[in-house]
Amino acid sequence: MTPREVVHSDPEIMGGTPVFVGTRVPVETLFEHLEDGATLEEFLESFPTVERDQAVAALEIACEAVTAFAYSDRRVTADQAR
């Protein structure tokens, strides 16, 4: 899934808070639930309008973002060392 199929932000929906496409469920809610110790299945049971594929894709996108940031940070550090 592409990010546009996963997350959407519209000032008319939840004041522009990024939500899962087709829902009013903030994407941040997924991360909060996981942080609190809930499983992905428990999150999906609590928010049945979120599709499993969307939740998994959101986690993959977050992983890619964190990884890209880490690599970017390393390159900047290496460049600064020169």
C-alpha positions in Angstrom: 0.0 0.0 0.0 1.1 3.5 -0.7 1.2 6.1 2.0 -1.8 7.8 0.4 -3.8 4.6 0.8 -2.9 4.5 4.5 -3.0 8.0 5.9 -5.0 11.1 5.1 -5.1 14.6 6.6 -8.1 16.9 5.9 -8.9 20.0 8.0 -12.6 18.9 7.8 -11.8 15.5 9.5 -10.6 15.5 13.0 -9.2 19.0 12.6 -6.5 17.8 10.1 -5.1 15.1 12.4 -3.7 12.3 10.2 -6.2 9.5 10.2 -6.4 6.1 8.5 -8.0 6.6 5.0 -11.7 6.0 5.2 -11.9 6.3 9.0 -11.8 8.9 11.7 -9.1 6.9 13.6 -5.9 8.9 14.1 -2.8 7.0 13.0 -1.2 8.0 16.3 -3.7 5.8 18.1 -2.1 2.7 16.6 1.3 3.7 18.0 -0.2 4.7 21.4 -1.9 1.3 21.7 1.2 -0.6 20.8 3.2 1.5 23.2 0.7 0.7 26.0 1.3 -3.1 25.3 -1.7 -3.9 23.1 -1.2 -6.2 20.2 -2.0 -5.3 16.6 -5.0 -7.7 16.8 -6.3 -5.9 19.9 -6.0 -2.5 18.1 -7.8 -3.9 15.1 -10.6 -5.3 17.3 -10.9 -1.9 19.0 -11.0 0.0 15.7 -12.8 -2.2 13.2 -12.9 0.5 10.5 -9.1 0.2 10.2 -8.1 -2.5 7.8 -5.3 -4.8 8.8 -3.3 -4.0 5.6 -3.5 -0.3 6.5 -2.2 -0.8 10.0 0.7 -3.0 8.8 1.5 -0.5 6.1 1.6 2.3 8.7 4.1 0.3 10.7 6.2 -0.4 7.6 6.1 3.3 6.6 7.2 4.3 10.2 10.0 1.7 10.1 11.2 3.1 6.7 11.1 6.6 8.0 13.1 5.8 11.2 15.6 3.8 9.2 16.0 6.5 6.6 16.5 9.1 9.3 19.2 6.9 10.9 21.1 6.5 7.6 20.7 10.2 6.9 22.1 11.1 10.3 25.1 8.8 9.8 25.9 10.4 6.5 25.7 13.9 8.0 28.0 12.7 10.8 30.5 11.2 8.3 30.5 14.4 6.2 31.1 16.5 9.3 34.1 14.4 10.2 35.8 15.2 6.9 
